[in-house]
Amino acid sequence: MAQEYVSVNQSSQLGITALSKSVFQTIAVIAVEEEEAVMIAGSTAFKGAVSCKVQGDQMILTLDVKVNYNANVNDVCAKLQKRLYEATEHMTGYAPDVIDIRVVGFFF
């Protein structure tokens, strides 16, 4: 059975704080929308273009994106990875272990 939540802090007197995987997907979509040279592939962001998996104690964030045809793909992807890492860590206090950006096409 797939793990649906990520535990942010293990325990306290008040309980355990856990976040749904869709929280991380939403943060990723917002971070991509802020970039001009990249966009989410597909018609909707949550139909396989953005996924979040938790395997053991690792969180893997995977995005299918399209890059502007005249942009440097390596620079755009590196900048996006950094933005995703910082945004996720800032908003949730939990940093993704793997951010996998798959370029599936280009837009004009």
PEHUGI-V855054 format. One line per field, one symbol per residue. ss: DSSP state (H for helix, E for strand, C for the rest). Layout:
# PEHUGI-V855054
ss->???
This chain:
# PEHUGI-V855054
ss->CCCCEEEEECCCCCCCEEEEHHHHHHHHHHHHHCCCCEEECCCCCCCCCEEEEEECCEEEEEEEEEEECCCCHHHHHHHHHHHHHHHHHHHHCCCCCEEEEEEEEEEC
